[in-house]
Amino acid sequence: MTFQWTAVATFLYAEIGIILVLCIPRISPLRWQKIFMFPLWNKIASYWNKAFLTIIVLLIVLFLDAVREVRKYSSTQMIEKTTNVGPNAYDHIQMKLFRSQRNLYISGFSLFLWLILRRIISLITRLAQEMGVQVALEIQVANTNETARKYMEENEKLQKALKGGEKCGNGHSVEEANEKLKQEIEKLKAELKNTSNALSKSTHEVTTAKKQSERLTREYDCLMKEHVQMQVGVGPEIGQENT
């Protein structure tokens, strides 16, 4: 195996390993987001798109070269069969054909997994952002509920104080306590309204993200089916050329 195909095979094994690590269920998207936010990744992020496109172009060129080699040695094999050359030359052509087929599968799967890897990382990042928003809203709702509970306790205390003031006949104290109670109730209503609006917005965003995730999953399944059909179609074609 030449240097370039050794590098492509190593790249393919690295892609398989990274995808398997990303599929570990115990590592949550939020933890992956923290890993992606390391200073080293932030420095590399500016060159990520250029590197991705460069690797795509290289893999496409290698894939097309492998297809050309397969067709070349398949046609050469048919010529050698018709001319009845020696067994050594025929074995040499078979070896070249096997290597070209191997290179075709290596480059094809490397290109396919590279696209899948980019999509998986983008989905994990988007899901982590949505989960972060949901956690923040849950904390906000919990704080609001705690504040509401405190206001309810204070309301009960004020009502008791009002009853005690009425018994004592102190009208001025009753008016001040009643005004304070109204202000606190209005403040509580405003906070509850803001929290309800934020929660409704978050629920809508999470629903939209789920729909997008389902659509991307269906696209991924269709892509996998097309890839399998392409591989199945290439296999019989190569087998017919070999016969």
N, C-alpha and C positions, 0 to 999 in steps of 0.2 A: 504493500500500500504506500503510495506516494505521500509527501508531506502534506499537501493540501487536503487529501481525503482523510488522512489521519487527524488533521485539525477539525474537519467537518464531523467525523465520527465522535471525537472528544466533545465537540459542541453539542451533538445530539445527546450523548450520555449526560452532560451537564443539564440540558433542558429537562430531561426525564427526571433527574434528581430534584431539580427546583420545583417542578410541578407536583411531585410527590410530597415534598415538604409543605408546599402551599395548601395541599389537600388534607393536611393533618387536622382533624376536627377539634382537638383540644386547644389549638391556638386560635383565638378569636380575631376577627377583623380589627378590633381596636388595638390589640397588641401588635398586629402587623403594621398598623398605621404608625404606632410609636417607633417601630423598627425603621419604617420608611422615612421617618422624620429625623433620623440621625444626621449630624452635620455632614458626614461623608456623602450620604445620598443627596443632600441638598446641593452639594457641589457638582455631583455627577448629573443631576436632573437637567441642567441647562444643555448638556450634550446628548441627552437620552434620545430625542427625536432624530437627530442626525445619525447617531449610531444605529438606531433601529432601521432607518431607511437604507443605510449602507449595508448592513447585514442582509436585509431583504434582497437588495440588488445582487450581492455576491452569491447568495443561495439560489436565486433564480438563474443566474449565469451558469452555476455549477450543475443545476438540474437540467437545463437545456443541453449542456455539453454531455451529460450522462445519457440523455435521450438520443442525442446524435451518435454517440458511441454504440449504444445498443442497436440502433438501426444499421449502423455501418457493419458491425460484426455479424448481425443476423443475416444481412444480404451476402456477406462474404462467406458465411457458412453454407448457404444454399449453393453458391458458385463452386465451393470446394467439393460439395457432395456430387455435383453434376460432372465435375472434371475428374473425379476419382484420384485425388492426390494421395500422398503418403500419410500414414497414421500420425506421424509426428507433427506435420503441418496442421492436420485436422485437430489434434489435441491442443495445439497452440491457439488456434482460433477459438476453441471451446473455452480455454482459460481466459482469453481476452473478453469473450462474451460474458462469462461469469463475473469478471471484475466490473465490467460496465453496468451490468444489472445490479450488482451490489452498490455501486456508486449512485445509481439511480434511486434506489430505495433510501440510502443514507441521506442524500440531498433532499429528496422529497419529504421525508419525515421531519428533517431538521427545519425545513421551511414551514411545514404545517404546524409543528409544535411551537415555533417562534411566534406565529400569529396567535395561537391559543394562549401562550404565556402572557403576551401583552394584554389580551382581553381579560384574563383571570386577574391580573394585577389591577387593571382599571375597575373591575367589578368589586374587588376587595376594598379598594380605596373609597369607592362610592358608598358601599355598604357601611364602612367604618364611619364615614361622615354622618350618615343618617342615624346610626346607632348613637353617635356622640350627641347629636341634637336631641334624640329621644331621652337619653340619660339626663341631659341638662334640664329638659322640661320636667322630667319626673322629680328631680331635685327641687325645681322651682315650685311645682305643685305641692310637694311635701312641706316646703317652707311656708307656703301660703296657707295650707291647712293648719299648720302649727300656729301661725299668726291668728287665723280665724278662731282657733280654740282659745287662745289667750284673750282675744277680744270678747268672746262669749263669756269667759269667766269674769272679765272686768264688767261686762254688761250686767251679769247677775249681781255683782257687788254693788254696782251703781243703783240697780233696782232696789236692792235691800236698803241702800243709803237713802234713796228717795222715799221709801216707805217710812223709814225712821224719821226723815225730815218732815214728812206730812204729819206724823204723830206729834212732833214737837212744835208744829205750826210755823216753821221757818220757811217762808215763801221764797226769799232771795236765794237761799241755798238750793232749793228745789229747782229753780229756773237755771242756775249755773250748771247743776248736774245734768239737767235735761238737755241743755245746749251742748255740753261736752259729749253726751251720749249720742246725739244726732251727728256731730262731726265724725266721731269714731265709726259710726255705722256707714256714713257716706264714704269714708276712706276705705272701709272694708269692702263695700260694694264695688268701688273702682278697681281695687286690687283683684278681686274675684273676676271681674269682667276682663281685665287684661290677661289674667292667667287662662281663662276659658278661650280667649281668642288665640293665644299662643299655642294652647293644646290642640285646638281645631286645625290650625295651620300645620302643626307638626304631624298630626294624623293624616292630613291630605298629602304631605310630602312623603311620608312613609308608604302610603298606598300607591302613590305614583312610582316610587322606587321599586316596590314589589312588582308592579305591572311591567316596568322596564326590565327587571331581572327575569321575569317569566318570558318576555319576548326574546331577550338575549339567549335564554336557555333553549327556546325553540329554534332560534337561528343556529345555535351551536349544534343541536341534534341534526338539523338538516345538513349542516356542513360536514358532520361526521358521516352521515349516510352517503353524501355525494363523494366524499373521499374514499369510503369503502367501495362504492360502486366503481370509482375510477381505478382503484387498485385491482379490483376483480376483473375489470375490462382490460387492464394492461397485462395481467397475468396470462390470460388465454391468448392474447395477441402475441406475446413473446413466445409462448409454448408452440403456437402454430408456426411462427417463423423458425423456431428451432427444429420442428419436424420437417 
